[in-house]
Amino acid sequence: MTVREQYTPGPASGARVRKDGEKWTLVLVRELRHSPEKVWKALTDPAQLREWAPFDAAGSLGTVGTKVNLTTVGAPTPHVTETTVTRADAPKALEYNWGGFDMRWELEALGGGTRLTLWTNIDRRFISMGAAGWHIAFDVLDHLLSGTPIGRIVGPEAMKFGGWQRLNGEYAKQFGIEKAHQPPNPPANNPSPRGI
């Protein structure tokens, strides 16, 4: 049995939502057993992003002002957006916009590891889906950094994954919202709910 076949995500945890007017933000926190420098590289290096993130990056995200095309993985049709890195304070903070949604990553040294926090704007209808998808992506990231990669699990593939269905329901209950379902025809400006 492969490491991927043995993988089962843990219970929903480390996520919350904030509402500011009509704007919703999903906040996810994960403690990783790896140094901020190692986590930073996984957040900015295109080769590592291809192993765990819900998008492919055409270049490094590690320098302020850099323009990089990000391609959503698993979208019904390729969805490419150009992003400009607005903050890159290695290995502490990274900010850019992905498909019209602000993404802010913070890395805090914690013992020999890192507390990784992601703030991302999100359509209210996809909050539990996004939390479930990022939960799995962070698990995949942790496996990658531990040297036991299980391969990227994002987009429609993630939604077919049994653990994702459970997490979607658990996060919906935790946030006090209705469980999200994949829309039959996602809006053109958001071809998949954040690629997750």
N, C-alpha and C positions, 0 to 999 in steps of 0.2 A: 504494500500500500504506500502511495507517495505521500509526501508532506501535505500536498494540496488536498488529497482525499481524506486525510486525517484532520484537516482544519475545520473547526467549528467556532464561529464567533461567540464571544462571551455575551452576557446580558447588556442591554442598553444602559449606557452610563457616560458621564463626562460631556453631556450636551445640554444646552439650554437655548431658549429663543428670547430675543428682545424685539419689542415693537416700538417704533418711533414714528408716530403718525401712521401713514400707510406703508412705511418701510419696515420689512422684517429682516432680522439678522439671526443667522444660526451661528452659535458659538460652540466649538468643539474643543475639548481639552484631552490630551493624551500624554501620559508619562511613558517615555521610551527609555530603554536601558543603554542608550548610545549618546555620545557627546554631542553638544550643540554643533560643532564643526562637521561631524558626520551627518547629522540630520540636515544641516544647511545644504550640504552638497546634494542630498537626495531631493531637496525642494527646488534646486536651481539647475542641476545638470540634466540636459535632455535625455541622456542615456539612462539615467536612474529614474527620471520621471516616467519613461516608457515602461518601466517595470511595475509601477504601482498607481500612478495618478490617472484621473479620468480624462486627461487630455495629453496630447503629444505637443512638445515645444520644439520649434524649429531652431532654437538657439538657447543660450544660457539666460536664466532669469536673475543672475547674480550681480548685475550692474545697473545703477540708476540711469534712466534715460534710454536704455536699450529697448528697441522695438522688436518684438518676437511674435510670430504667428503661433497661435494655440489652436489645435484641432481637436474637437470633441471626439472621444473614442466611442464607437458604438451607436452614433446618431444614425437615423434612417438615411440621411444624405450627409456627406461631409460638411461640417460646420466649422469654418475657419474664421477666427477673429484675430485682429492685430491688437496686441497689448503693449503698453509702455510701462516698464518697471518704474514706479514712482518712489519706491524706497527699497534700499538694499543695504542694510546695516549688518554685515556678516559678523558673527553668526547669531544675530539677535532678532532682526525684524526684516520682513519682506512684504512689499505691497505692490499690487497691480490690479488690473481690471480684466476679468474673463467673461466675455460675452455679455457685457453690460452690468456685471455684478462685481462689486469691489471685493477683493480678497486681501486679508491682512493676516500674516503669519507672525507669531512671536515665539521665540525660543528662549527658554530660561534654564540655565544650568541648575541641575537638581541632583546633588550627590555626584555620582559618576555618570548620570544620565541627563535627560532633557525633558522639561515640561513644554510640550508643543501645544500652542493655542491657535486655532483658526477662527477668524470672524469672516463670514461671507453673507452678503445680501442674498435673499432667496424669495421666490414667489411663495406666498403663504400656502398655496395648494400643494407644494412639494416639500414642506418642512420635514415631515417624518421620513419621506423617501430620501431626501438629502442626508439626513442624520444617519440613516441606515447605510447608505452608500459610502459616506465618509468613514463610518465606523469600520467597515470592511477594508476600505483603502488604507486606513491607518494600520490595521492588522497586517495587511500585505506589506506595507512599508516596514513594519517592525521585523517581519520575517526576512525581508530583503537585507536590512541592516545587520541582522543576526547571522547572515550567511546561509540561511535556509529558505531561499526564495520559493514562493508558491505560484508566482505569476499573477499578473493583473486580473482583477475581477471587478469590472465596471460596466456601466451601461446596461443594455438588455441582458447581458450574461449575468450580471449581478442580480438583476430582478428575478431571474430564474433560479437563483441559488437559494436553497431552503433557509439558510441563516438570514438572508436579506428579508424574506417575507416575515419571519419572526421579529426581527429588529424593527421593521417598518411598523408593525403593530405595537411593539413595546414603546417605541418613541412616541407614537401617536397618543398612547395612553399617558405616558409621562408628561407630554406637553398639553394634554387635555384638548386635543384636536381630533377631527375625524381622520381615520387612516387614509392615507393618500393611495391612489391607484394610478397607473400609467394611463395618460389620456390617449384615446385612439388616434388623434391627430394633434400633436403638440404644436403650440404657436410657432410661426415661422422664425421669430426672433429668438426662440428658445427651443430648438429642435429636440432636446431631451432635457429632463429636469436636472440640469447641471452635469449631465454626462454620467450621473451616478446611477 
